[in-house]
Amino acid sequence: MAEALLSIESLAAAHGGRRVFGGVSFELARGGIAALLGPSGTGKTTLLRVIAGLHAPEAGMVRLRGADASGLKPEKRGVGFVFQDLALFPHLDVAGNVGFGLSAWPKAERDARVADLLARTGLDGLGARRPHELSGGQQQRVALARSLAPKPDLLLLDEPLSSLDADLRPKLRDELRALLKSEGTAALLVTHDQDEAFAFADTVGVMLEGRLAQWSPGYELYHRPASAEVARFVGDGRLLPVRWLDADRVDSPFGPLAVPRAEDAGPVEAGREGLLLLRPDDVLVGEGETPAVVVDITFHGADSLHRLRLDDGTELSALAPSHRRFIVGERVRVRPDLAHVVVFPR
């Protein structure tokens, strides 16, 4: 198996004597793109700063390219960092900002690298402008080009798109991902935007209450969360109370459901209570045997989100194509359409 570019081993960090996070371990391969999600205060930015050498860890180890990087100064780690506030140099023009980290390069190579990045980030012809003369999106492109100019093999990004307009963020996000892939640069992004994390990253981590609760591909994170806490945090979904009928089935508001078990899972006793994860895309409206009433509808263009209440009082959400029109107060039939039956024991 190829050696990881970045390996985090039982890492912990503190601020002012207060533990921010602990026991964090994960790996990032060369060229891999990952994102960290989590509520404010869970230590996501602090983790980036520890990796970059800007914050001393309390315990654990950061390995870069197979070697312990704990004793290395930030400038010796070969890691790029894009800050949330961009931190562009106002006294330098765009070309000067992009080429700032290339002072040791021969002038011809430096100029060629700057010109190439300006062209590839949509800044061609803007090299002589100062940062204050640019739009927010252009300033963000300058910060990204500057961080990539020295050809780091790892780029750390602390919510770099959070200040941009909502309609600009997806475009720049996709451009950044394509640029990273073309450069072969690994990246670790901190974001509060789950859609951004899923669209940008190959692997997504969730930090909850000072620990890394899950580190997996976005598909696995959404459809097979490791815990009820992760399921509550990621995506829109409901956790419905169920009870095991036997080792392989639970009694749910929709009747008995088969629950596949992992090979290493122990036996589950009949009568034990659990929580069934139900995403809006797991429920079909207008068919099935379970009666419900439409409580609310939110139109999203191609589809609509329906809030439903079953006759036993259970509330859940369901997506349906918007051309299938239901009205608030209408009685409908629903059924689960579960590709992944996920039940968490209580």
Secondary structure as UniProt FT lines:
FT   STRAND          6..15
FT   TURN            16..17
FT   STRAND          18..28
FT   TURN            30..31
FT   STRAND          33..37
FT   TURN            40..41
FT   HELIX           44..52
FT   STRAND          59..64
FT   TURN            65..66
FT   STRAND          67..68
FT   TURN            70..71
FT   HELIX           74..76
FT   TURN            77..78
FT   STRAND          79..82
FT   TURN            84..85
FT   TURN            90..91
FT   HELIX           94..98
FT   HELIX           100..102
FT   TURN            103..104
FT   HELIX           107..120
FT   TURN            121..122
FT   TURN            124..125
FT   TURN            127..128
FT   HELIX           131..133
FT   HELIX           136..148
FT   TURN            149..150
FT   STRAND          154..158
FT   TURN            160..163
FT   TURN            166..168
FT   HELIX           169..183
FT   STRAND          186..190
FT   HELIX           194..200
FT   STRAND          203..208
FT   TURN            209..210
FT   STRAND          211..217
FT   HELIX           218..223
FT   HELIX           228..233
FT   STRAND          238..246
FT   TURN            247..248
FT   STRAND          249..252
FT   TURN            253..254
FT   STRAND          255..258
FT   TURN            263..264
FT   TURN            270..271
FT   STRAND          273..278
FT   HELIX           280..282
FT   STRAND          283..299
FT   STRAND          303..310
FT   TURN            311..312
FT   STRAND          315..321
FT   TURN            322..323
FT   TURN            328..329
FT   STRAND          331..336
FT   STRAND          343..345
//
